[in-house]
Amino acid sequence: METASLEMKEVLATIREFVEKEIIPLEPLLLDHEYETLMTRLAEKRQTAKSLGFWLPQIPREYGGMGLSLFEHGQVSEILGRSLLGHYALNCQAPDAGNMEILIEHATPEQKEKYLMPLLAGDIRSCFSMTEPENPGSNPTWMSTVAAKDGNDYVITGHKWFSTGAEGAAFAIVMAITDPHADKYRRASQIIVPTDARGFRLVRKTSVMGERGAGWASHCEIEYDGVRVPQSNLLGSEGAGFMIAQQRLGPGRIHHCMRWIGICERAFDLMCEQAVRREVAPGHPLAEQQTIQNWVAESRAEINAARLMVLDAARKIDEKGQYAARDDVALIKFHVAGVLQRVLDRALQAHGALGMTDETPIAFWFRHERAARIYDGPDEVHKRAVAKRILQQYQ
Ligand SMILES: Cc1cc2nc3c(=O)[nH]c(=O)nc-3n(C[C@H](O)[C@H](O)[C@H](O)COP(=O)(O)OP(=O)(O)OC[C@H]3O[C@@H](n4cnc5c(N)ncnc54)[C@H](O)[C@@H]3O)c2cc1C
């Protein structure tokens, strides 16, 4: 598959150099939990990225982005994924990237002015508040948070968790039931809620795999205790919440999968470097062991195949739309998450005790990217959906 034009190859090479030279050296600050220093240094790097024209790769040019297709952005996402901090540096980190996309598509001019423009500029951050502790996130048509109309306002009451990046976010896009009697796909709406609204309470940052994180790298529990916002904060039409969420997920899954491939590539490099450097007996590097050779060959094959699958799905979305690509997207979501787990596991094992430390990013990824098999739809949900559609063709 021809993956990139000459111009795109140059862009990719320059972004890669930027990530290697400017961003990867900041990783120890994240691994050592030095969040304040990290954010200050990252703010400088973001200015550099902006001045180089590498800002918002997936956002149309008229909104100040690079205007890349999904296929092209996928390739950028892979390079950014090589670092723990790559996506944040170019302001295309989840969940802000998805929020930007839905605001561009569905926000009113006033909403765009107030929420989208500062988000695009990198002046504020946001979060997406859908999952609830009391209800299954894997069935997003079932939730308890309600937005009741009162005069010109909505009054939102509910309990969410895993709102990634809520700490320090300026606003949340909240999924809430606006009509409990409607068809299950039309019950919920998405509503913009400023985090300084009365009744918005960040209960805690949930500890995830031993870390609470900070700022954009945190997962928060939130109580919406009668939060009052004007009805003009509704995103799109009432009852369109589920549809907008689905729209957000197609491209989002391509971004994630290509980010995971970037992680795989970095872990693969680290594994191979360790294999040739580490001697298990004088003059005998780990690389001589057949087990390691198997890991190298298997990982190479799995990563190459995964990349082709994801880029193929991205191209299909670009050319034929999300609906046509829904099976491809379901397949890559669980398949690439599995490749990621296996490659990280081999890379960690090849490093021995060093792999368990935070001297490399492998352990961080090993812990945190276990979630790849859960967020944006657990493996089982994707497998079930795609298998049902395949089997229908045989009936
Ligand atoms: C790191 C991280 C970040 C997240 N960020 C956000 C965010 O920013 N905003 C947000 O709203 N949410 C976020 N989430 C939540 C995420 O979307 C949900 O965790 C996910 O949708 C699964 O929902 P659940 O956790 O309630 O699991 P449940 O729905 O309770 O499912 C539990 C398990 O049951 C199994 N299962 C469920 N349904 C089926 C089925 N139909 N067939 C077979 N097996 C099934 C699966 O194995 C699944 O893992 C995040 C989660 C993580 C881990």
The ligand as an SDF file (V2000), in Angstrom:
LIG
                    3D

 53 58  0  0  0  0  0  0  0  0999 V2000
   -8.4710    4.6150   30.7270 C   0  0  0  0  0  0  0  0  0  0  0  0
   -9.9180    4.8430   30.4540 C   0  0  0  0  0  0  0  0  0  0  0  0
  -10.3420    6.0690   29.9730 C   0  0  0  0  0  0  0  0  0  0  0  0
  -11.7020    6.3080   29.7680 C   0  0  0  0  0  0  0  0  0  0  0  0
  -12.1070    7.5580   29.3570 N   0  0  0  0  0  0  0  0  0  0  0  0
  -13.4280    7.8250   29.2780 C   0  0  0  0  0  0  0  0  0  0  0  0
  -13.8770    9.1610   29.0020 C   0  0  0  0  0  0  0  0  0  0  0  0
  -13.0900   10.0910   28.7820 O   0  0  0  0  0  0  0  0  0  0  0  0
  -15.2110    9.3970   29.0180 N   0  0  0  0  0  0  0  0  0  0  0  0
  -16.1200    8.4170   29.2640 C   0  0  0  0  0  0  0  0  0  0  0  0
  -17.3150    8.7010   29.2610 O   0  0  0  0  0  0  0  0  0  0  0  0
  -15.7270    7.1330   29.5060 N   0  0  0  0  0  0  0  0  0  0  0  0
  -14.4140    6.8250   29.5310 C   0  0  0  0  0  0  0  0  0  0  0  0
  -13.9880    5.5460   29.8360 N   0  0  0  0  0  0  0  0  0  0  0  0
  -14.9780    4.5170   30.1370 C   0  0  0  0  0  0  0  0  0  0  0  0
  -15.1120    3.4840   29.0260 C   0  0  0  0  0  0  0  0  0  0  0  0
  -15.7310    4.0370   27.9140 O   0  0  0  0  0  0  0  0  0  0  0  0
  -15.8730    2.2980   29.6280 C   0  0  0  0  0  0  0  0  0  0  0  0
  -15.0500    1.7210   30.6160 O   0  0  0  0  0  0  0  0  0  0  0  0
  -16.2680    1.2680   28.5980 C   0  0  0  0  0  0  0  0  0  0  0  0
  -17.2790    1.7670   27.7650 O   0  0  0  0  0  0  0  0  0  0  0  0
  -16.7850   -0.0290   29.2740 C   0  0  0  0  0  0  0  0  0  0  0  0
  -17.7990    0.2670   30.1670 O   0  0  0  0  0  0  0  0  0  0  0  0
  -17.7330   -0.2700   31.6840 P   0  0  0  0  0  0  0  0  0  0  0  0
  -16.3960    0.0610   32.2430 O   0  0  0  0  0  0  0  0  0  0  0  0
  -18.9050    0.2620   32.3990 O   0  0  0  0  0  0  0  0  0  0  0  0
  -17.8070   -1.8440   31.5630 O   0  0  0  0  0  0  0  0  0  0  0  0
  -19.1210   -2.7480   31.5000 P   0  0  0  0  0  0  0  0  0  0  0  0
  -20.0770   -2.1900   30.5140 O   0  0  0  0  0  0  0  0  0  0  0  0
  -19.5960   -2.9840   32.8700 O   0  0  0  0  0  0  0  0  0  0  0  0
  -18.5280   -4.0920   30.9100 O   0  0  0  0  0  0  0  0  0  0  0  0
  -17.6700   -4.9270   31.7000 C   0  0  0  0  0  0  0  0  0  0  0  0
  -17.1460   -6.0620   30.8520 C   0  0  0  0  0  0  0  0  0  0  0  0
  -18.2420   -6.8730   30.4580 O   0  0  0  0  0  0  0  0  0  0  0  0
  -18.0150   -7.4340   29.1970 C   0  0  0  0  0  0  0  0  0  0  0  0
  -19.1350   -7.0810   28.3040 N   0  0  0  0  0  0  0  0  0  0  0  0
  -19.8600   -5.9550   28.3080 C   0  0  0  0  0  0  0  0  0  0  0  0
  -20.7910   -5.9950   27.3350 N   0  0  0  0  0  0  0  0  0  0  0  0
  -20.6690   -7.1720   26.7170 C   0  0  0  0  0  0  0  0  0  0  0  0
  -21.3230   -7.7900   25.6300 C   0  0  0  0  0  0  0  0  0  0  0  0
  -22.3180   -7.1760   24.9710 N   0  0  0  0  0  0  0  0  0  0  0  0
  -20.9130   -9.0270   25.2430 N   0  0  0  0  0  0  0  0  0  0  0  0
  -19.9020   -9.6430   25.8930 C   0  0  0  0  0  0  0  0  0  0  0  0
  -19.2360   -9.0920   26.9160 N   0  0  0  0  0  0  0  0  0  0  0  0
  -19.6090   -7.8850   27.3260 C   0  0  0  0  0  0  0  0  0  0  0  0
  -16.6920   -6.8830   28.6850 C   0  0  0  0  0  0  0  0  0  0  0  0
  -15.6620   -7.8000   28.9360 O   0  0  0  0  0  0  0  0  0  0  0  0
  -16.4910   -5.6420   29.5520 C   0  0  0  0  0  0  0  0  0  0  0  0
  -15.1210   -5.3140   29.7140 O   0  0  0  0  0  0  0  0  0  0  0  0
  -12.6390    5.2780   30.0100 C   0  0  0  0  0  0  0  0  0  0  0  0
  -12.1900    4.0170   30.4650 C   0  0  0  0  0  0  0  0  0  0  0  0
  -10.8630    3.7930   30.6920 C   0  0  0  0  0  0  0  0  0  0  0  0
  -10.4510    2.4640   31.2260 C   0  0  0  0  0  0  0  0  0  0  0  0
  1  2  1  0
  2  3  1  0
  2 52  2  0
  3  4  2  0
  4  5  1  0
  4 50  1  0
  5  6  2  0
  6  7  1  0
  6 13  1  0
  7  8  2  0
  7  9  1  0
  9 10  1  0
 10 11  2  0
 10 12  1  0
 12 13  2  0
 13 14  1  0
 14 15  1  0
 14 50  1  0
 15 16  1  0
 16 17  1  0
 16 18  1  0
 18 19  1  0
 18 20  1  0
 20 21  1  0
 20 22  1  0
 22 23  1  0
 23 24  1  0
 24 25  2  0
 24 26  1  0
 24 27  1  0
 27 28  1  0
 28 29  2  0
 28 30  1  0
 28 31  1  0
 31 32  1  0
 32 33  1  0
 33 34  1  0
 33 48  1  0
 34 35  1  0
 35 36  1  0
 35 46  1  0
 36 37  1  0
 36 45  1  0
 37 38  2  0
 38 39  1  0
 39 40  1  0
 39 45  2  0
 40 41  1  0
 40 42  2  0
 42 43  1  0
 43 44  2  0
 44 45  1  0
 46 47  1  0
 46 48  1  0
 48 49  1  0
 50 51  2  0
 51 52  1  0
 52 53  1  0
M  END
$$$$
